[in-house]
Amino acid sequence: MLNSKKILLCVTGGIAVYKAVDLASKFTKLGAEVRTIMTTSACEFVSPLTFKSITHQKVVTKMFDPEADIEHISLADWADIVVIAPATANIIGKIAGGIADDLLSTTIMATTAPVLIVPAMNIHMYENPIVQQNIKKLSDLGYLFMEPEYGKLACGYEGKGRFPKTVEICYFTKTFLDHKRDLLKQNILITAGANIENIDPMRFISNRSSGKMGLALARAAHIRGAKVKFVHAKVLVEIPEYIDAVETLTAQEMYDAVIQEFPNDDIIFKTAAVADFTPANKAENKIKKDKSMSLELTRTKDILAELGKQKTKNQILIGFAAESEDIIDNARKKLKAKNLDFIVANDLKVAGNDNTSVTLIDKNSETKIEGDKFAVANLILDEIIGSRSE
């Protein structure tokens, strides 16, 4: 995922420094070469030896080392990306003010690599208007930010300011290394997961969809700047806090939510495995098993077909077709019948796996895409964005 990428991890003095050790470990395990700068305050929380042991690379803590290179220049030139995690209010203020009074701040001033800043601090510090003004200023200048999470903080408060999950920082880092923030001002609707249609209060009918592909698309689109609405049924993956998600378990609930949201969106991905049938009569009480039972089913509303009827020329509608035979032919029939711009065809044999192989189909072409689902999601987005510029 990060093979041969050069990541300069900059660690400042917050209690979340111990979580940055796990981040350094994940970067390294994903194949990146990681070098670390630690401020004097950061060294009060965790020893530089810890990062060196994890990354097997140098850790630099001071500007003037007679045995070292001119570190703020050599490290600034070396890095493919700079990740400041955790980033305190102090370092954010320094960068915004153009201050370069230690190794870390001087390196930031000297680098031309993308800089990802991951704030982590007390909720009141994070919400302070000066801090927010500094974040806005740096964002406008092209610095990249990942918002902190909401939760219980080390200081005892509860609110927004917690260090994000390290796996999510890896997703952000990977995206910023390989892709542009080319979805700014785009509204994207993504459906995902398996609908649940109740038979009685205990039993239901559903399908094997995991929701992984839909979530990968939602994650990738968000990181690339889109405003994402994630309408999901049952999913087998944790939804990141930064995703605007709405749970719709039944096909009817999903239909209602999608039809309401649809007019606001520029790009729509229908990855959900919507239930084709629902029990005609749902029992209010649990059905006893002391006798045989037949189940009468009725058709649910075809959400994708309805969107195909309603979409405007400025909207891009992408469907998904999970097939077990005649995969491309069946997908092409669905593309035409439901008035789609694209359809993503995949084999049911690989459904639910972390890696996938899909074919992106439009009226004129077919593009084979393989890899882990997050990489595939980004490649699908590349193709969709590219189609708009043609």
Backbone hydrogen bonds, N-H to C=O, Kabsch-Sander energy under -0.5 kcal/mol:
donor,donor_aa,acceptor,acceptor_aa,energy
2,L,30,L,-2.2
4,S,31,G,-2.1
5,K,2,L,-2.1
7,I,5,K,-0.7
7,I,33,E,-2.6
8,L,6,K,-0.5
8,L,81,I,-2.4
9,L,7,I,-0.8
9,L,35,R,-2.9
10,C,8,L,-0.6
10,C,83,V,-3.1
11,V,9,L,-0.6
11,V,37,I,-3.0
12,T,10,C,-0.5
12,T,86,P,-1.4
14,G,12,T,-1.9
17,V,14,G,-1.9
18,Y,15,I,-1.0
19,K,16,A,-1.2
20,A,16,A,-1.1
20,A,17,V,-0.6
21,V,17,V,-0.8
22,D,18,Y,-0.7
23,L,19,K,-1.7
24,A,20,A,-2.6
25,S,21,V,-2.0
26,K,22,D,-2.5
27,F,23,L,-2.7
28,T,24,A,-2.1
29,K,25,S,-2.6
30,L,26,K,-1.8
31,G,28,T,-1.7
32,A,27,F,-2.2
33,E,5,K,-3.1
34,V,32,A,-0.6
35,R,7,I,-2.1
35,R,33,E,-0.5
36,T,58,K,-1.7
37,I,9,L,-2.5
38,M,60,V,-2.3
39,T,11,V,-2.1
43,C,39,T,-1.7
44,E,41,S,-1.2
45,F,42,A,-1.4
46,V,42,A,-2.0
50,T,47,S,-1.3
51,F,47,S,-0.8
52,K,48,P,-2.2
53,S,49,L,-2.5
54,I,50,T,-1.7
55,T,51,F,-2.8
56,H,52,K,-2.3
60,V,36,T,-2.8
65,D,63,M,-1.0
68,A,65,D,-2.1
71,E,69,D,-1.8
73,I,70,I,-1.5
74,S,70,I,-2.5
75,L,71,E,-2.8
76,A,71,E,-0.5
77,D,73,I,-2.2
78,W,74,S,-1.7
79,A,75,L,-1.7
80,D,6,K,-2.8
81,I,6,K,-1.5
82,V,114,P,-2.7
83,V,8,L,-2.5
84,I,82,V,-0.5
84,I,116,L,-3.0
85,A,10,C,-2.0
85,A,83,V,-0.8
87,A,118,V,-2.4
88,T,86,P,-0.6
92,I,88,T,-1.9
93,G,89,A,-2.2
94,K,90,N,-2.3
95,I,91,I,-2.5
96,A,92,I,-2.3
97,G,93,G,-1.9
98,G,94,K,-0.5
98,G,95,I,-1.2
99,I,94,K,-2.7
106,T,102,D,-2.2
107,T,103,L,-2.3
108,I,104,L,-2.1
109,M,105,S,-1.7
110,A,106,T,-1.3
111,T,107,T,-1.4
116,L,82,V,-3.2
116,L,114,P,-0.5
117,I,115,V,-0.6
117,I,144,L,-3.4
118,V,84,I,-2.8
120,A,87,A,-1.6
121,M,161,G,-1.4
126,Y,122,N,-2.6
127,E,123,I,-2.3
128,N,124,H,-0.7
128,N,125,M,-0.7
132,Q,128,N,-2.5
133,Q,129,P,-2.2
134,N,130,I,-2.3
135,I,131,V,-2.5
136,K,132,Q,-2.4
137,K,133,Q,-2.5
138,L,134,N,-2.5
139,S,135,I,-2.6
140,D,136,K,-2.5
141,L,137,K,-1.1
142,G,139,S,-1.5
143,Y,138,L,-2.5
144,L,115,V,-2.7
146,M,117,I,-1.9
149,E,162,R,-2.9
151,G,159,G,-2.1
153,L,157,Y,-3.2
156,G,153,L,-1.9
159,G,151,G,-2.5
161,G,149,E,-2.6
162,R,149,E,-2.3
168,E,165,K,-0.8
169,I,165,K,-1.6
170,C,166,T,-1.8
171,Y,167,V,-1.7
172,F,168,E,-2.3
173,T,169,I,-2.7
174,K,170,C,-2.7
175,T,171,Y,-2.2
176,F,172,F,-2.5
177,L,173,T,-1.6
178,D,174,K,-1.6
179,H,175,T,-2.7
182,D,180,K,-1.8
183,L,224,R,-2.3
184,L,181,R,-0.5
185,K,225,G,-0.7
186,Q,183,L,-1.9
188,I,186,Q,-0.6
188,I,227,K,-2.6
189,L,267,I,-2.3
190,I,229,K,-2.6
191,T,269,F,-2.3
192,A,231,V,-1.6
194,A,234,K,-2.3
195,N,273,A,-1.4
196,I,249,L,-2.5
197,E,205,I,-2.4
198,N,196,I,-0.6
199,I,200,D,-0.5
199,I,203,R,-2.6
200,D,203,R,-1.4
205,I,197,E,-2.4
215,L,211,G,-2.3
216,A,212,K,-2.3
217,L,213,M,-2.1
218,A,214,G,-2.3
219,R,215,L,-2.9
220,A,216,A,-2.4
221,A,217,L,-2.7
222,H,218,A,-2.2
223,I,219,R,-2.3
224,R,220,A,-1.8
225,G,222,H,-1.9
226,A,221,A,-2.5
227,K,186,Q,-3.0
228,V,226,A,-0.8
229,K,188,I,-2.6
230,F,228,V,-0.5
230,F,244,D,-3.0
231,V,190,I,-2.5
231,V,229,K,-0.7
232,H,230,F,-0.7
232,H,246,V,-2.6
233,A,192,A,-2.4
234,K,194,A,-2.0
236,L,210,S,-3.0
243,I,240,P,-1.6
244,D,228,V,-0.6
245,A,243,I,-1.2
246,V,230,F,-2.8
248,T,232,H,-3.5
254,M,250,T,-2.2
255,Y,251,A,-2.5
256,D,252,Q,-2.6
257,A,253,E,-2.1
258,V,254,M,-2.7
259,I,255,Y,-2.7
260,Q,256,D,-1.6
261,E,257,A,-1.9
262,F,258,V,-2.9
264,N,261,E,-2.0
265,D,262,F,-1.8
266,D,187,N,-2.8
267,I,187,N,-1.8
268,I,316,I,-2.8
269,F,189,L,-3.1
270,K,268,I,-0.6
270,K,318,I,-2.8
271,T,191,T,-1.3
271,T,269,F,-0.9
273,A,193,G,-2.7
274,V,272,A,-1.3
278,T,298,T,-2.4
280,A,296,E,-3.1
283,A,199,I,-2.6
283,A,281,N,-0.5
296,E,294,S,-0.6
298,T,278,T,-2.8
300,T,276,D,-2.1
303,I,301,K,-1.2
306,E,302,D,-2.0
307,L,303,I,-2.3
308,G,304,L,-2.2
309,K,305,A,-1.4
310,Q,306,E,-1.7
311,K,307,L,-2.2
315,Q,312,T,-1.4
316,I,266,D,-2.3
317,L,315,Q,-0.5
318,I,268,I,-3.0
318,I,316,I,-0.5
319,G,342,F,-2.1
320,F,270,K,-0.8
321,A,344,V,-3.0
323,E,321,A,-0.7
323,E,346,N,-2.4
330,N,326,D,-2.8
331,A,327,I,-2.0
332,R,328,I,-2.5
333,K,329,D,-2.0
334,K,330,N,-1.8
335,L,331,A,-2.5
336,K,332,R,-2.0
337,A,333,K,-2.7
338,K,334,K,-2.1
339,N,336,K,-1.1
340,L,335,L,-2.4
341,D,317,L,-2.2
342,F,317,L,-1.7
343,I,361,I,-2.2
344,V,319,G,-2.5
345,A,343,I,-0.6
345,A,359,T,-2.8
346,N,321,A,-2.4
347,D,357,S,-0.6
348,L,323,E,-2.7
350,V,347,D,-1.9
351,A,348,L,-1.0
353,N,350,V,-1.8
356,T,371,G,-2.9
358,V,369,I,-2.9
359,T,345,A,-2.2
360,L,367,T,-3.1
361,I,343,I,-2.9
361,I,359,T,-0.6
362,D,365,S,-2.1
367,T,360,L,-2.4
369,I,358,V,-2.9
371,G,356,T,-2.0
373,K,354,D,-2.4
376,V,372,D,-2.6
377,A,373,K,-2.3
378,N,374,F,-2.0
379,L,375,A,-2.1
380,I,376,V,-2.5
381,L,377,A,-2.3
382,D,378,N,-2.3
383,E,379,L,-2.0
384,I,380,I,-2.4
385,I,381,L,-2.9
386,G,382,D,-2.5
387,S,383,E,-1.7
388,R,384,I,-0.9
388,R,385,I,-0.7
389,S,385,I,-0.7
389,S,386,G,-0.7
390,E,387,S,-0.6
